[in-house]
Each structure stands twice: as structure tokens, then as C-alpha cells.
Amino acid sequence: MKRRLFLMTAAAAIGSTGLLGAGCTTTGPDEPRGPTAKREDIQSGADEALARLYRNAPESKALAERASGILIFPRLYSGGFVVGGEYGDGILRTRGRDAGFYRMIGGSLGWQAGAQSQAVIFMFMTPEALDAFRNSNGWTAGVDATVSVVHVGATGGIDTNTAKQSVVGFALTNVGLYAGAKLDGVKITRLAL
């Protein structure tokens, strides 16, 4: 319901200027009803997002295997006109097991028009980074920890300097890794699901 309200508000702002289709890459299904359906939707979306990441950046799989925890937001919806917002629900996995559900919310100000969906994945490379995230009461990327967005080179390899950071992030659109992603400023809180 909240996702639908967010998307309708963003679409109304964009549609009032005639720019509704100017950048929409996906549209999601109606939000699942009930907590069980919501959890299953997030879990299956997370599996799909990780599979896409591994196809687009094969070296990310080895990085994921070394990570203490992986936070996956399979569908982060963004939209707006001048003032924008981002919203999505995700799951934390530690050592291959589900360890909690989370919500990401962000905002931006500046020239923008359109709506899109992307998958965002954070890898906590050290136990200390994961513990700091899990023990926070609302974690903000770039404030509570520096998030290094992973870029893939022309050869398909991951930048080794970025891969050495304590928290690394990936953003995926429908066509692959999003090179211009900025993850600083998004706030992540735990969901009671």
C-alpha cells in the first residue's frame, strides 16, 4: 500500500507536466497482501537480484562469499519532478540465511523527471561493519558508514580498491549495473515482518 501511494504521488507530480513516460524502466506488481506474502515477495526478489548481479559482474559472487552480510533491496522505486524520493523493502542475509527485513528511504533535490526501479545491494565486508549496521536505530549510508559503489571495468572486472572497503554497494537497472549510482543519504530501518 505504501509503495503504491509513493508511486502514485510521484506519477501525479510527473504526469501533471506530461513527462510520465520519460524514464520509467519497470513497473512492479501490486504490493502483496499480508506479512507472509510480503516476506516471500522480498525473498524471491532478492534471489533474482543476486542472480542478475552475478551475471552482470561475475567477480561479485566471490565478493559475496567473503561478505559478513548482504542487504538486498530487489526493487527500489525512485520518482519525482525536481523533488524526488526513493523507497523499497529488502532483506539482510548473513551466511546464506535470512536475518531480517529492512526499508530504505531516500530523497533528493535537483533536476529530475521520471520514475524508475532498480535493485540495490549492500555487502558488509567485515563483521564490525555488519554489527554497526545491525545495532543501529536507523542506518544512513554515507553517515553511519562510507559505502563504496562498485564499478565494473571494461573487462568486466570489479575495481579492486573499492572491493577492499568495509561496505560496498551495487545498483542494478533492467539493463545491468548502474554506473552513476549514488547511495549516500539513504536511510535504512528494520521492518517488523
C-alpha positions as CSV (number, residue, x, y, z in Angstrom):
1,M,0.0,0.0,0.0
2,K,2.8,2.5,0.9
3,R,4.7,1.6,-2.3
4,R,1.5,2.2,-4.3
5,L,0.9,5.6,-2.6
6,F,4.6,6.6,-3.2
7,L,4.4,5.6,-6.9
8,M,1.0,7.3,-7.4
9,T,2.3,10.5,-5.8
10,A,5.4,10.5,-7.9
11,A,3.4,9.7,-11.0
12,A,1.0,12.5,-10.3
13,A,3.8,15.0,-10.0
14,I,5.4,13.8,-13.2
15,G,2.1,13.3,-15.1
16,S,1.0,16.8,-14.4
17,T,3.8,18.1,-16.5
18,G,3.4,15.5,-19.3
19,L,6.6,13.6,-18.5
20,L,5.2,10.4,-17.2
21,G,7.0,8.0,-19.6
22,A,10.3,9.9,-19.6
23,G,12.5,7.3,-17.9
24,C,10.3,4.6,-16.4
25,T,12.1,1.3,-16.6
26,T,9.9,-1.1,-14.7
27,T,6.6,-1.2,-13.0
28,G,6.1,-3.5,-10.1
29,P,3.1,-5.7,-9.3
30,D,0.6,-4.7,-6.7
31,E,2.0,-5.0,-3.2
32,P,1.5,-8.5,-1.7
33,R,-1.2,-8.8,0.9
34,G,-0.2,-9.9,4.4
35,P,3.2,-10.2,6.0
36,T,3.8,-13.8,4.8
37,A,3.2,-12.8,1.1
38,K,5.3,-9.7,1.6
39,R,8.3,-11.7,3.0
40,E,8.0,-14.2,0.2
41,D,7.9,-11.4,-2.4
42,I,11.1,-9.8,-0.9
43,Q,12.9,-13.2,-0.6
44,S,12.2,-14.2,-4.3
45,G,13.0,-10.7,-5.5
46,A,16.3,-10.8,-3.6
47,D,17.2,-14.2,-5.2
48,E,16.5,-12.7,-8.6
49,A,18.6,-9.6,-7.9
50,L,21.6,-11.6,-6.7
51,A,21.4,-13.8,-9.8
52,R,21.3,-10.7,-12.0
53,L,24.3,-9.2,-10.2
54,Y,26.3,-12.4,-10.6
55,R,25.5,-12.5,-14.3
56,N,26.5,-8.8,-14.8
57,A,29.6,-8.8,-12.6
58,P,30.8,-12.4,-12.2
59,E,33.5,-11.3,-9.7
60,S,30.7,-10.1,-7.3
61,K,30.0,-13.7,-6.4
62,A,33.4,-14.2,-4.8
63,L,32.9,-10.8,-3.0
64,A,29.5,-12.0,-1.7
65,E,31.1,-15.2,-0.4
66,R,33.6,-13.2,1.6
67,A,30.9,-10.8,3.0
68,S,29.7,-11.0,6.6
69,G,26.3,-9.9,5.4
70,I,24.4,-8.9,2.3
71,L,21.5,-6.4,2.3
72,I,19.4,-6.8,-0.8
73,F,16.7,-4.4,-2.0
74,P,15.3,-6.1,-5.1
75,R,13.0,-3.1,-6.1
76,L,14.0,0.4,-5.0
77,Y,11.4,2.7,-6.6
78,S,12.6,6.2,-7.5
79,G,10.5,9.0,-8.9
80,G,9.9,12.7,-8.8
81,F,9.9,16.0,-10.5
82,V,12.6,18.4,-9.1
83,V,12.0,16.9,-5.6
84,G,12.4,13.1,-5.7
85,G,12.2,10.1,-3.5
86,E,13.3,6.5,-3.2
87,Y,11.5,3.7,-1.4
88,G,12.0,-0.1,-1.2
89,D,11.9,-3.1,1.1
90,G,14.7,-5.6,1.4
91,I,16.3,-8.4,3.3
92,L,19.5,-8.9,5.2
93,R,21.3,-12.3,4.7
94,T,24.1,-13.5,6.8
95,R,26.0,-16.6,5.8
96,G,23.2,-17.5,3.4
97,R,20.4,-17.2,6.0
98,D,17.6,-14.6,6.2
99,A,18.4,-12.3,9.2
100,G,15.7,-9.6,9.0
101,F,13.7,-7.3,6.7
102,Y,14.5,-3.6,6.1
103,R,13.1,-0.5,4.4
104,M,15.2,2.0,2.5
105,I,14.0,5.6,2.1
106,G,15.8,8.5,0.4
107,G,15.2,11.8,-1.1
108,S,16.9,14.2,-3.5
109,L,16.6,17.8,-4.7
110,G,17.6,19.0,-8.1
111,W,16.7,18.5,-11.8
112,Q,15.0,15.2,-12.3
113,A,11.9,14.0,-14.0
114,G,10.7,10.4,-14.3
115,A,10.3,7.2,-12.4
116,Q,12.4,4.0,-12.4
117,S,13.1,0.9,-10.4
118,Q,16.4,-0.6,-9.6
119,A,17.9,-3.2,-7.3
120,V,20.4,-2.1,-4.6
121,I,22.7,-4.5,-2.9
122,F,25.0,-3.6,0.1
123,M,27.7,-6.0,1.1
124,F,29.1,-5.7,4.6
125,M,32.7,-7.0,4.2
126,T,33.7,-7.0,7.9
127,P,31.9,-8.3,11.0
128,E,32.4,-4.8,12.5
129,A,30.5,-3.1,9.6
130,L,27.7,-5.6,9.8
131,D,27.4,-5.3,13.6
132,A,27.4,-1.4,13.4
133,F,24.5,-1.7,10.9
134,R,22.5,-4.3,12.9
135,N,22.9,-2.4,16.2
136,S,21.9,1.0,14.7
137,N,18.5,2.5,15.2
138,G,18.2,3.6,11.6
139,W,21.4,3.4,9.5
140,T,22.3,6.1,6.9
141,A,24.6,5.4,4.1
142,G,27.5,7.9,4.0
143,V,26.8,9.0,7.6
144,D,27.0,5.8,9.6
145,A,29.4,4.2,7.2
146,T,31.0,5.0,3.9
147,V,29.5,3.0,1.1
148,S,31.8,2.4,-1.9
149,V,29.7,1.9,-5.0
150,V,31.3,-0.8,-7.1
151,H,32.1,-0.1,-10.7
152,V,32.9,-2.7,-13.3
153,G,35.7,-2.0,-15.7
154,A,35.7,-2.5,-19.5
155,T,37.0,-6.1,-19.0
156,G,34.1,-6.9,-16.6
157,G,36.3,-6.9,-13.5
158,I,35.5,-5.2,-10.2
159,D,37.6,-2.3,-9.1
160,T,39.9,-3.9,-6.5
161,N,40.3,-0.7,-4.4
162,T,36.5,-0.5,-4.0
163,A,36.3,-4.2,-3.2
164,K,38.6,-3.6,-0.2
165,Q,36.2,-1.3,1.6
166,S,34.1,-2.3,4.6
167,V,30.8,-1.7,2.9
168,V,30.3,-1.9,-0.9
169,G,27.2,-1.3,-2.9
170,F,25.8,-2.2,-6.2
171,A,22.9,-0.7,-8.1
172,L,21.3,-2.7,-11.0
173,T,18.8,-1.4,-13.6
174,N,16.9,-3.6,-16.0
175,V,19.9,-3.5,-18.4
176,G,22.8,-4.1,-15.9
177,L,24.9,-2.3,-13.4
178,Y,24.1,1.4,-12.9
179,A,27.5,3.2,-13.2
180,G,26.3,6.6,-11.8
181,A,24.6,5.3,-8.7
182,K,24.9,7.4,-5.5
183,L,23.8,5.6,-2.4
184,D,24.8,8.2,0.2
185,G,22.0,9.7,2.3
186,V,19.6,6.8,2.1
187,K,18.2,5.7,5.4
188,I,17.6,2.1,6.3
189,T,15.4,0.9,9.1
190,R,14.3,-2.5,10.3
191,L,10.8,-3.8,9.4
192,A,8.7,-5.9,11.7
193,L,7.8,-8.6,9.2
